[in-house]
């Protein structure tokens, strides 16, 4: 399960940062691209399991999915690529060049002081 490993890595990163911060973790924001996307429901479950008995237990996990950009080879239009409808919205062609997928990032950690 990809999400389980990701959840444990996120919690380890948070715990390392928590040494420099007072209080309990209340909110965590991660972002990911479309190709290496996280399943929100599975990730929530994995995060809850990984945070058990840590200062992160009970923290709200938010996942931001960053759209994949594409450029149409026919009309040079740029658009957000949809895996289920890969056609250019401008000309309707499906021949395009994909941009770089967004990496998985731990963007924000919110702490609540004791």
Backbone bond lengths (Angstrom), bond angles and torsions (degrees), N, CA, C in turn:
res aa  C-N    CA-C-N  psi(-1)  N-CA   C-N-CA  omega(-1)  CA-C   N-CA-C  phi
1 X - - - 1.462 - - 1.530 108.45 -
2 X 1.304 117.57 110.14 1.464 125.86 179.83 1.525 111.21 -54.94
3 X 1.326 117.46 -45.46 1.452 122.01 -175.25 1.522 112.78 -63.18
4 X 1.324 117.13 -33.36 1.464 120.60 179.91 1.525 110.61 -64.11
5 X 1.312 116.74 -45.86 1.468 120.85 178.00 1.526 110.69 -63.88
6 X 1.320 116.85 -41.52 1.463 121.15 178.89 1.524 110.00 -63.04
7 X 1.324 117.33 -44.44 1.465 121.20 -179.57 1.527 110.94 -60.16
8 X 1.321 117.23 -44.00 1.465 120.37 179.48 1.526 111.10 -65.10
9 X 1.330 117.77 -39.78 1.464 121.06 177.62 1.534 110.81 -63.98
10 X 1.315 116.52 -41.67 1.467 120.71 179.10 1.524 110.28 -63.09
11 X 1.325 116.84 -46.86 1.467 120.48 -179.98 1.529 110.33 -61.84
12 X 1.324 118.11 -41.69 1.471 120.18 177.92 1.526 111.22 -62.00
13 X 1.329 117.40 -39.64 1.471 121.15 177.55 1.523 110.92 -65.44
14 X 1.319 116.03 -41.49 1.468 120.17 178.86 1.521 110.47 -64.25
15 X 1.324 117.44 -44.72 1.465 120.64 -179.08 1.528 111.12 -63.21
16 X 1.322 117.19 -35.26 1.466 120.55 176.57 1.529 110.37 -65.46
17 X 1.321 116.77 -41.59 1.467 121.05 178.98 1.525 111.26 -72.05
18 X 1.317 117.18 -31.30 1.470 121.82 -176.30 1.523 111.93 -64.53
19 X 1.312 117.61 -20.64 1.465 120.01 177.39 1.523 111.19 -61.92
20 X 1.335 116.76 -24.48 1.466 122.43 -178.25 1.520 112.69 -99.80
21 X 1.322 117.95 1.35 1.464 121.72 -174.57 1.530 110.20 -127.54
22 X 1.320 116.66 141.02 1.467 117.92 174.97 1.532 110.31 -84.13
23 X 1.304 116.55 153.62 1.458 120.85 171.00 1.511 115.69 91.70
24 X 1.313 112.63 -176.12 1.463 122.88 -175.51 1.528 110.29 -96.56
25 X 1.318 116.76 150.37 1.464 121.89 177.40 1.530 108.39 -78.72
26 X 1.340 116.66 128.26 1.463 120.52 -178.74 1.518 113.45 -112.05
27 X 1.343 117.19 -26.04 1.462 120.46 -177.38 1.515 109.60 -151.35
28 X 1.340 114.59 142.25 1.464 121.64 178.98 1.526 107.60 -133.91
29 X 1.331 116.23 132.68 1.463 121.52 177.34 1.520 108.76 -117.66
30 X 1.335 115.24 124.02 1.465 120.91 173.50 1.526 107.93 -120.92
31 X 1.321 115.47 152.61 1.464 119.97 176.18 1.520 108.68 -127.60
32 X 1.330 114.89 153.88 1.464 120.25 179.32 1.525 108.92 -151.69
33 X 1.312 114.93 161.15 1.455 121.18 176.85 1.515 111.01 -85.87
34 X 1.325 115.93 -169.87 1.467 121.13 -178.13 1.518 113.34 -89.59
35 X 1.309 117.57 -31.74 1.459 119.60 -176.42 1.529 110.50 -76.27
36 X 1.303 117.00 -44.23 1.462 121.84 176.16 1.525 109.81 -104.21
37 X 1.291 115.50 50.14 1.464 121.86 -174.88 1.519 111.77 -72.99
38 X 1.326 113.87 160.51 1.455 121.53 173.32 1.520 108.55 -103.00
39 X 1.308 116.09 142.98 1.457 121.10 171.36 1.519 105.94 -82.41
40 X 1.331 116.96 116.81 1.459 121.49 -173.66 1.523 112.86 -56.32
41 X 1.302 117.52 -47.29 1.463 121.34 -176.13 1.530 111.16 -65.54
42 X 1.321 116.59 -45.27 1.465 120.67 179.68 1.526 110.13 -66.32
43 X 1.339 116.19 -39.82 1.465 120.21 179.98 1.521 110.91 -65.21
44 X 1.326 117.90 -40.74 1.466 120.65 178.18 1.527 110.06 -59.20
45 X 1.323 116.32 -45.52 1.466 121.45 179.88 1.534 110.37 -62.83
46 X 1.328 117.01 -46.24 1.464 121.76 -179.07 1.526 110.88 -64.60
47 X 1.329 117.14 -38.43 1.464 121.51 179.51 1.528 110.25 -65.88
48 X 1.319 116.56 -43.64 1.466 119.92 178.18 1.531 110.59 -59.88
49 X 1.320 117.10 -42.67 1.468 120.81 179.22 1.530 111.06 -66.19
50 X 1.318 117.19 -41.73 1.469 121.70 -177.27 1.529 112.35 -70.49
51 X 1.326 116.93 -26.79 1.467 119.86 -177.51 1.520 113.50 -90.56
52 X 1.322 117.67 -4.90 1.470 120.68 -178.61 1.529 110.35 -55.69
53 X 1.324 114.84 133.02 1.470 122.58 177.99 1.529 113.75 62.12
54 X 1.325 117.16 29.01 1.468 121.79 174.22 1.524 108.09 -125.47
55 X 1.329 116.82 174.10 1.471 119.82 176.96 1.525 111.93 -70.77
56 X 1.319 116.78 -3.87 1.469 122.17 178.35 1.529 111.87 -93.70
57 X 1.327 117.77 -10.42 1.467 120.27 -176.68 1.527 109.60 -57.48
58 X 1.325 115.31 130.43 1.461 121.56 -179.85 1.516 114.24 87.29
59 X 1.332 117.91 -4.45 1.468 120.77 179.57 1.527 109.71 -67.57
60 X 1.317 115.30 146.01 1.462 120.92 177.44 1.527 108.59 -84.21
61 X 1.329 116.02 127.79 1.461 121.65 177.40 1.522 108.98 -100.69
62 X 1.326 116.17 124.85 1.464 121.75 175.28 1.524 107.76 -114.17
63 X 1.335 115.12 136.12 1.467 120.76 -179.95 1.519 108.49 -119.37
64 X 1.317 115.52 123.01 1.467 121.83 178.98 1.523 108.20 -106.40
65 X 1.334 116.16 120.22 1.461 121.45 178.74 1.527 108.63 -94.71
66 X 1.318 115.81 122.52 1.461 121.20 -177.69 1.524 108.53 -97.35
67 X 1.341 117.01 122.02 1.473 120.20 -177.70 1.529 112.43 -63.05
68 X 1.298 114.60 148.80 1.453 122.71 176.26 1.528 108.24 -84.12
69 X 1.298 117.12 131.28 1.466 121.52 179.43 1.529 109.86 -91.02
70 X 1.318 115.80 148.70 1.464 121.72 178.03 1.516 109.78 -140.03
71 X 1.322 115.97 155.87 1.456 122.73 175.66 1.521 107.74 -124.04
72 X 1.317 116.59 126.48 1.458 122.37 -179.51 1.528 109.37 -72.49
73 X 1.331 115.77 131.47 1.470 120.34 178.24 1.523 111.71 -76.99
74 X 1.322 117.22 -17.78 1.461 121.82 -179.04 1.530 112.04 -83.82
75 X 1.344 116.85 -50.90 1.471 119.64 -173.69 1.528 113.47 -116.05
76 X 1.333 117.56 0.37 1.468 124.44 -178.65 1.522 113.50 65.92
77 X 1.317 118.16 13.20 1.458 121.48 177.67 1.523 110.75 -70.28
78 X 1.319 115.51 142.84 1.457 120.87 176.63 1.520 108.14 -104.21
79 X 1.337 116.05 139.17 1.459 119.91 -177.14 1.518 110.72 -155.57
80 X 1.341 115.60 165.00 1.450 121.46 174.57 1.521 107.72 -79.82
81 X 1.317 116.10 119.79 1.454 122.25 -176.12 1.519 110.40 -73.25
82 X 1.317 115.51 132.40 1.463 122.52 178.07 1.522 107.35 -113.88
83 X 1.322 116.39 117.95 1.469 120.46 -178.41 1.523 112.49 -58.67
84 X 1.322 116.99 -28.95 1.463 120.99 -177.29 1.524 113.01 -91.27
85 X 1.320 117.20 -14.65 1.460 122.37 176.36 1.534 107.10 -144.28
86 X 1.336 117.18 82.36 1.462 120.51 -172.71 1.529 115.19 -79.55
87 X 1.307 117.94 9.72 1.462 120.52 -177.29 1.527 112.13 -80.92
88 X 1.314 114.45 144.52 1.463 121.02 176.11 1.524 108.79 -63.71
89 X 1.327 118.65 128.50 1.461 119.94 -179.96 1.535 113.08 -68.99
90 X 1.334 117.13 -17.44 1.464 121.39 -177.95 1.533 111.71 -84.35
91 X 1.349 117.35 -46.78 1.465 119.74 -175.21 1.530 113.98 -118.18
92 X 1.327 117.15 -10.79 1.458 120.68 177.30 1.519 115.54 85.19
93 X 1.324 118.00 -2.99 1.471 121.08 -179.92 1.534 109.77 -80.12
94 X 1.339 115.41 155.03 1.465 119.49 -179.25 1.526 113.37 -107.90
95 X 1.318 118.21 4.33 1.456 122.13 179.57 1.528 108.64 -85.65
96 X 1.320 115.81 105.93 1.461 118.50 -175.93 1.526 110.76 -144.13
97 X 1.304 114.66 165.42 1.457 122.50 175.21 1.516 107.38 -107.20
98 X 1.331 115.54 127.80 1.461 119.78 179.93 1.514 110.86 -85.02
99 X 1.313 115.02 142.06 1.457 120.59 173.90 1.518 109.93 -79.53
100 X 1.299 115.82 -175.46 1.454 121.26 -179.48 1.525 110.08 -76.86
101 X 1.320 116.10 136.69 1.459 121.01 178.01 1.532 109.22 -74.27
102 X 1.317 116.18 142.94 1.460 120.48 178.82 1.530 109.83 -68.74
103 X 1.321 116.75 141.49 1.468 119.21 179.01 1.525 111.18 -77.60
104 X 1.302 115.68 165.94 1.450 121.54 173.08 1.525 107.33 -78.88
105 X 1.328 116.21 121.72 1.465 120.37 -176.82 1.522 111.10 -131.06
106 X 1.317 115.67 142.16 1.455 122.13 167.63 1.522 104.80 -89.44
107 X 1.332 117.04 103.81 1.463 120.90 -172.00 1.522 114.09 -88.21
108 X 1.323 116.85 -41.62 1.461 119.42 -175.53 1.522 110.30 -142.84
109 X 1.338 114.22 144.85 1.454 122.14 171.16 1.526 105.70 -129.47
110 X 1.300 116.37 123.08 1.467 120.54 179.99 1.523 109.28 -106.54
111 X 1.319 115.85 129.66 1.458 122.34 -179.67 1.519 110.53 -111.02
112 X 1.317 115.41 147.97 1.457 121.91 173.66 1.512 106.40 -115.17
113 X 1.306 116.20 125.59 1.460 119.03 -179.31 1.526 110.00 -69.22
114 X 1.332 113.57 147.32 1.474 119.61 -179.84 1.512 111.29 -65.22
